[in-house]
Amino acid sequence: MILTLVLTGCSSKKDKDNRCTTAAEDDAKMQNYISANGITATKHASGIYYQIIEPGSGATPTINSTVKANYTGKFTNNTSFDGGVASFPLTGVIEGWQIGIPLIKQGGKVKLIIPPYLAYGCNDYMSIPGNSVLIFDVELLEVR
């Protein structure tokens, strides 16, 4: 269930079996994905890449908003790991979503390409392997 997935934060701790990738390694993975998939993306100062598909015309979410979104989460090999429609406070999701969702307004659509350090870090989390770059296609349905 993604709500569980998205509502937990990043773990930046190293465990004995897994080395954390560097920001440069993560950026190279993201750039390779963008190039291989013909995506026109913008790099945010935080390190995420995003592509605004539709800017939306409704309310703009803030970190204190509760939002309802229709989304799909994928790995860089384009395998989906989760998706659906969910409502959640932005304070309760991974940092990449806290940064990326406010880039659009209600009714908008965005593709977020999120490095591990703004998602689940270097440790495995449920079905997500450590050091995973995550791609989310998000449609912002409601802002409260």
VONURO-443521 format. One line per 4 residues: number of its first residue (from 1); their letters; for each residue x, y, z of C-alpha. Coordinates in steps of 0.001 Angstrom, whole numbers, plus 500000, padded with zeros to 6 digits. Example, Ala and Ser with C-alpha at 12.3 -4.5 7.8 and 13.67 -1.06 7.14 Angstrom:
BEGIN
1> AS> 512300 495500 507800; 513670 498940 507140;
END
This chain:
BEGIN
1> MILT> 500000 500000 500000; 501566 503281 498929; 500197 505334 501765; 502473 503376 504059;
5> LVLT> 505280 503771 501541; 504871 507465 500970; 504143 508386 504573; 507507 507226 505830;
9> GCSS> 510592 509279 505387; 514115 508889 504208; 516667 506880 506085; 520155 508143 505510;
13> KKDK> 521796 505593 507809; 524235 503155 506306; 523739 499542 507199; 526517 496996 507149;
17> DNRC> 525441 495494 503801; 524629 498593 501795; 526731 501610 500842; 524848 504830 500262;
21> TTAA> 525279 506197 496770; 526652 509706 496399; 524632 512641 495112; 526774 512555 491945;
25> EDDA> 526007 508850 491364; 522299 509492 491927; 522347 512468 489556; 524001 510343 486849;
29> KMQN> 521264 507680 487254; 518569 510334 486967; 520162 511952 483909; 520494 508531 482236;
33> YISA> 516806 507829 482882; 515787 511251 481542; 517880 510813 478398; 516813 507214 477754;
37> NGIT> 513130 508133 478066; 513163 511411 476116; 512008 513466 479086; 512426 517227 479228;
41> ATKH> 513050 517799 482927; 514182 520667 485103; 516590 520175 487986; 515423 521671 491275;
45> ASGI> 518002 523050 493734; 517148 520136 496056; 518368 517556 493532; 515039 516276 492201;
49> YYQI> 514201 516536 488512; 510676 517387 487488; 508574 517803 484382; 505363 519784 484678;
53> IEPG> 502872 518098 482369; 499936 520348 483337; 500452 523264 485746; 496883 523153 487087;
57> SGAT> 494748 526162 487891; 493429 525568 491392; 494963 526020 494821; 498717 525711 495294;
61> PTIN> 499652 523282 498067; 502013 524223 500886; 503870 521940 503272; 500878 522287 505632;
65> STVK> 498336 521142 503018; 496544 517842 502849; 496366 516681 499256; 494605 514006 497256;
69> ANYT> 496629 512615 494377; 496424 509962 491691; 499938 508630 491170; 502121 505856 489855;
73> GKFT> 505523 505069 491346; 508174 503420 489150; 511814 502462 489241; 514251 503619 486545;
77> NNTS> 513643 500345 484653; 509996 501556 484322; 508678 498773 486565; 505792 500060 488697;
81> FDGG> 506043 499478 492429; 502863 501250 493505; 500090 503616 492587; 496539 504666 493133;
85> VASF> 494566 507522 494633; 495391 508632 498161; 494900 511601 500496; 497687 512597 502849;
89> PLTG> 499271 515557 504615; 502404 516742 502764; 504249 516751 506098; 503872 512963 506161;
93> VIEG> 505419 512037 502812; 508937 511615 501473; 510903 514819 501082; 510911 514543 497278;
97> WQIG> 507102 514831 497310; 507198 517714 499795; 509397 519572 497299; 507736 518413 494067;
101> IPLI> 503995 518551 494752; 503954 522343 495460; 505417 522917 491968; 501903 522463 490560;
105> KQGG> 498409 523603 491452; 495255 521573 491977; 494373 519880 488683; 498030 519770 487649;
109> KVKL> 500217 516841 486630; 503930 516429 487280; 506609 513807 486800; 509015 513677 489745;
113> IIPP> 512400 511964 489483; 513620 511637 493048; 517091 510668 494284; 517374 508183 497149;
117> YLAY> 518438 510833 499663; 515039 512536 499204; 513112 509236 499258; 514018 506057 501191;
121> GCND> 517793 506353 501410; 520330 503581 501070; 518478 500866 502953; 515813 498587 501496;
125> YMSI> 512286 499666 502386; 509546 497113 501781; 509647 496413 498011; 512001 499330 497294;
129> PGNS> 515695 498458 497166; 518119 500818 498864; 519656 503555 496693; 516649 503565 494346;
133> VLIF> 515915 506572 492182; 512110 506793 492116; 509883 508170 489377; 506389 509368 490209;
137> DVEL> 503699 510497 487797; 501350 512560 489942; 498009 514195 489241; 497023 516595 492014;
141> LEVR> 493285 516088 492497; 492587 518163 495603; 494324 520607 497950; 493024 521306 501461;
END
